Amino acid sequence: MEYRHLKYFIAVAEELSFTRASARLRVAQPHLSREIRRLEEELEVPLFARDRRRVMLTAGGSAFLQSAYRILEETAEAVHTAKRAHRGQTGRVRIGFSTSAGLGVLPHAVRRFRQEWPEIELALTEYNSDEQPDLIRGGALDAGLLYPPLRAEEGLSTETLVADPLLAALPQDHPLGNRQKIALEALADEPWIFFPRAVASRLHDEIIHACREAGFTPRVVQEALKLSTIASLVASGLGTCLVPITLARLRLPGTIYRPLVSPLQVPLTLMHRRNDPNPALAMVIETIRSEARLFTAQPVQQPQPQT
């Protein structure tokens, strides 16, 4: 049985006339009659009762008609789905993101993408920056938003989305909070809350290097794996730290943020496998790029320095 046999059968069943059905299908009537006979022989079921004046569906023909409609509908839907998948309009894309990305570019990109392409599933999972390259390379993730390691990542494409300024995070009652900007060396004698290098080696090394350029090595009194946890510990008065500006969006009570006198920035990047054939991934990437171009950090509402 071929797809055309179903179309021929449905046309005759709806017209109840081989003459009208052949005109509708634009095929010769003898050819149409032969194809219907072949279909009946293959099914071993008479589909039509014929005489010189009329054509009628048999009981078997009526039952087969409903199945034929369903088969054609499912076939058309399968073709439509395949075409949409080829164009990247359906599918699933797995994205990893660092805490900072989850507070900055990513929410804007996800909101827009889900409005424009609701049939594409986005699976979002938070990972440390240094975890993501291996997950992308191994196929567990399709793309990641992260602070990239300093080493080259073979087989992966990396592009900078935004340069994140770093701010000094201080307890709300800290004396340095009265300043509009803070020199990094002013934090030399402060206790620091920091994250292990294995979490985000690029961000870790940039901060350590900047501190050493300012003449000191941070005195770390507490480590935490997530930037949000670090900010909470700052609010408790345990110490100070440097954090990306996007973390200030949390607006945690008891924590204030001040820019540095000598600005320090780290690149937030988009990483994915080179030449990945998934068209849905290409559409996600373009949406993230577009939102990154539009994204600017919003002013952070916080207590103003006292005069």
C-alpha positions in Angstrom: 0.0 0.0 0.0 1.3 3.4 -0.9 0.4 6.9 0.2 -1.3 7.7 -3.1 -3.6 4.7 -2.7 -5.1 6.3 0.4 -5.6 9.6 -1.4 -7.3 7.8 -4.3 -9.5 5.8 -2.0 -10.6 8.9 0.1 -11.4 10.9 -3.1 -13.7 8.1 -4.4 -15.2 7.6 -1.0 -16.1 11.3 -0.7 -17.3 11.7 -4.2 -19.0 8.3 -4.5 -18.1 8.6 -8.2 -15.0 7.4 -10.1 -15.7 10.1 -12.7 -15.7 13.0 -10.2 -12.9 11.5 -8.2 -10.6 11.2 -11.3 -11.4 14.8 -12.2 -10.6 16.0 -8.7 -7.3 14.0 -8.6 -6.5 14.9 -12.2 -5.8 11.2 -13.1 -7.3 9.1 -15.8 -10.4 7.2 -14.7 -9.2 3.8 -15.9 -6.0 4.3 -13.9 -8.0 5.3 -10.8 -10.2 2.2 -11.1 -7.1 -0.1 -11.4 -5.4 1.4 -8.4 -8.6 1.0 -6.3 -8.9 -2.7 -7.4 -5.2 -3.3 -6.4 -5.9 -1.7 -3.0 -8.9 -4.0 -2.5 -6.8 -7.1 -3.6 -4.1 -6.1 -1.2 -6.5 -5.7 1.7 -8.6 -8.7 0.6 -11.6 -6.5 1.4 -14.1 -5.0 -1.1 -14.2 -1.3 -0.3 -16.9 -0.2 -2.8 -20.1 -1.7 -4.1 -20.5 -0.7 -7.8 -23.2 -0.9 -10.4 -23.8 1.1 -13.5 -25.6 3.9 -11.7 -23.8 4.4 -8.4 -20.9 3.7 -6.1 -21.3 2.9 -2.4 -19.0 2.2 0.4 -19.1 -1.3 1.9 -19.0 -1.9 5.6 -15.3 -2.6 5.3 -14.8 0.6 3.1 -16.5 2.8 5.8 -14.3 1.4 8.5 -11.2 1.8 6.3 -12.1 5.4 5.5 -11.8 6.5 9.1 -8.4 4.9 9.4 -7.3 6.4 6.1 -8.2 9.9 7.4 -6.2 9.3 10.5 -3.2 8.0 8.6 -3.1 11.1 6.3 -3.5 13.4 9.3 -0.7 11.8 11.2 1.5 11.7 8.1 0.9 15.4 7.5 1.7 16.2 11.1 4.9 14.1 10.9 6.0 16.0 7.9 5.2 19.3 9.6 7.1 18.3 12.7 10.1 17.2 10.7 10.2 20.5 8.8 9.9 22.5 12.1 12.7 20.5 13.7 14.9 21.1 10.6 14.3 24.8 10.9 15.1 24.7 14.6 11.5 25.4 15.7 11.2 22.3 17.9 13.6 20.3 20.0 15.4 20.6 23.3 18.5 22.6 24.2 20.4 22.1 27.5 22.1 25.2 28.9 24.4 25.5 31.9 24.9 28.8 33.6 26.9 30.3 36.4 25.2 32.2 39.2 26.2 35.6 37.7 24.7 34.7 34.3 21.5 33.5 36.0 21.1 37.0 37.5 22.1 38.9 34.3 21.8 38.1 30.6 20.1 34.7 30.9 16.7 35.6 32.3 16.1 38.2 29.6 17.2 35.8 26.8 15.0 32.9 28.2 11.9 35.1 28.5 12.3 36.3 24.9 13.0 32.9 23.5 10.1 31.2 25.2 7.8 33.9 23.8 9.1 33.4 20.3 9.7 29.6 20.2 7.4 28.0 22.8 7.7 24.5 21.3 11.5 24.4 22.0 12.3 23.1 25.4 15.1 24.9 27.3 16.6 22.8 30.1 18.5 25.1 32.4 21.0 23.9 35.1 23.3 25.9 37.3 26.9 24.8 37.2 30.2 26.2 38.3 32.1 27.9 35.5 34.9 25.3 35.5 32.5 22.4 35.3 30.8 23.5 32.1 33.5 23.0 29.4 33.8 19.2 30.0 30.0 18.9 30.2 29.6 20.7 26.9 32.4 18.7 25.3 31.0 15.4 26.5 27.4 16.2 25.3 25.7 16.6 28.6 25.2 20.3 27.8 24.7 22.1 24.5 25.9 25.5 25.7 27.0 27.3 28.8 27.2 30.8 30.2 30.3 31.1 32.3 33.6 32.8 33.2 35.9 30.8 31.0 39.1 29.1 32.3 42.3 30.7 31.1 43.3 27.5 29.2 42.2 27.0 25.7 39.2 24.7 25.3 39.8 22.4 22.3 36.7 21.9 20.1 34.7 24.5 21.8 33.7 28.0 20.6 33.9 30.8 23.2 32.7 34.3 22.7 32.4 37.2 25.2 28.9 38.4 25.9 29.5 41.1 28.4 32.4 42.3 30.5 31.2 42.1 34.1 32.5 44.9 36.4 33.5 43.7 39.9 32.2 45.5 42.9 33.4 45.5 46.5 30.7 43.8 48.7 30.7 45.1 52.2 28.5 44.7 55.4 26.0 47.5 55.5 27.7 49.1 58.6 31.2 48.9 57.2 33.2 52.2 57.5 34.2 52.0 53.8 30.6 52.1 52.8 30.7 55.8 53.2 32.9 56.1 50.2 31.5 56.5 46.6 34.3 54.3 45.3 36.8 52.0 47.0 40.5 51.6 46.2 41.3 47.9 46.2 44.2 48.4 48.5 41.7 49.7 51.1 40.6 46.0 51.5 44.2 44.8 52.2 43.6 44.4 56.0 40.0 43.1 55.7 39.0 39.5 56.3 37.9 38.0 52.9 35.2 35.5 52.0 36.2 33.8 48.8 35.5 30.8 46.6 37.8 27.9 45.8 39.8 28.2 42.5 38.1 25.0 41.2 34.7 26.9 41.1 35.7 29.6 38.6 39.4 29.7 38.0 39.3 32.7 35.7 37.4 34.9 38.1 39.5 33.6 41.0 42.8 34.4 39.3 41.7 37.8 38.1 40.8 38.8 41.6 44.0 37.4 43.1 46.1 39.1 40.4 44.4 42.5 41.0 45.0 42.2 44.7 48.6 41.4 44.3 49.0 44.3 41.9 47.5 46.5 44.7 50.2 45.2 47.1 48.5 42.4 49.1 47.2 38.9 49.1 43.6 38.5 50.4 43.3 37.1 53.9 40.6 34.5 53.4 38.7 33.6 56.5 35.9 31.7 54.9 35.3 29.9 51.6 31.9 29.3 49.9 31.0 27.6 46.6 28.4 30.0 45.4 28.5 33.8 45.0 25.1 34.1 46.5 26.3 32.4 49.7 29.3 34.7 49.8 27.1 37.7 49.6 25.0 36.3 52.5 28.1 35.8 54.6 29.2 39.4 53.8 25.8 40.5 55.2 26.5 38.6 58.4 29.6 40.7 58.9 32.0 37.9 58.4 34.1 39.7 55.8 34.3 41.4 52.4 34.9 40.3 48.9 34.7 41.2 45.2 31.7 40.1 43.2 30.3 40.6 39.7 27.9 43.5 39.4 25.0 41.2 38.5 25.2 39.7 42.1 24.0 43.1 43.4 20.6 42.4 41.8 19.9 40.0 44.7 19.7 43.1 47.0 20.4 41.0 50.0 19.6 42.9 53.3 22.8 43.9 55.1 25.1 44.0 52.0 26.2 47.1 50.1 28.2 47.3 46.9 30.7 49.9 45.9 32.6 50.2 42.6 36.4 50.2 42.5 38.5 53.2 41.9 40.5 51.3 39.3 37.7 49.3 37.5 38.2 45.5 37.2 36.2 43.5 34.7 35.9 39.8 33.9 34.4 38.3 30.7 31.1 36.4 30.9 31.1 34.1 27.9 28.9 31.9 25.8 30.5 28.5 25.1 29.3 25.7 22.8 30.6 22.9 20.6 31.9 24.1 17.2 29.8 23.1 14.2 27.0 21.7 16.3 24.3 20.7 13.8 21.3 21.3 16.1 19.3 24.2 14.5 17.4 24.9 17.8 20.8 25.5 19.5 21.7 28.0 16.8 18.4 29.9 17.5 19.1 29.9 21.2 22.6 31.2 20.7 21.4 34.0 18.4 18.8 35.1 21.0 21.4 35.1 23.8 23.7 37.2 21.6 21.0 39.6 20.8 20.0 40.1 24.5 23.6 40.5 25.5 23.9 43.4 23.1 20.8 45.0 24.6 21.7 44.1 28.2 23.0 46.8 30.5 23.3 46.5 34.3 20.5 48.3 36.1 21.3 50.8 38.8 21.5 49.1 42.2 19.3 50.4 44.9 21.4 50.6 48.1 22.1 52.8 51.1 23.9 55.9 50.1 27.2 57.0 51.7 26.7 59.2 54.7 28.0 62.7 54.6 
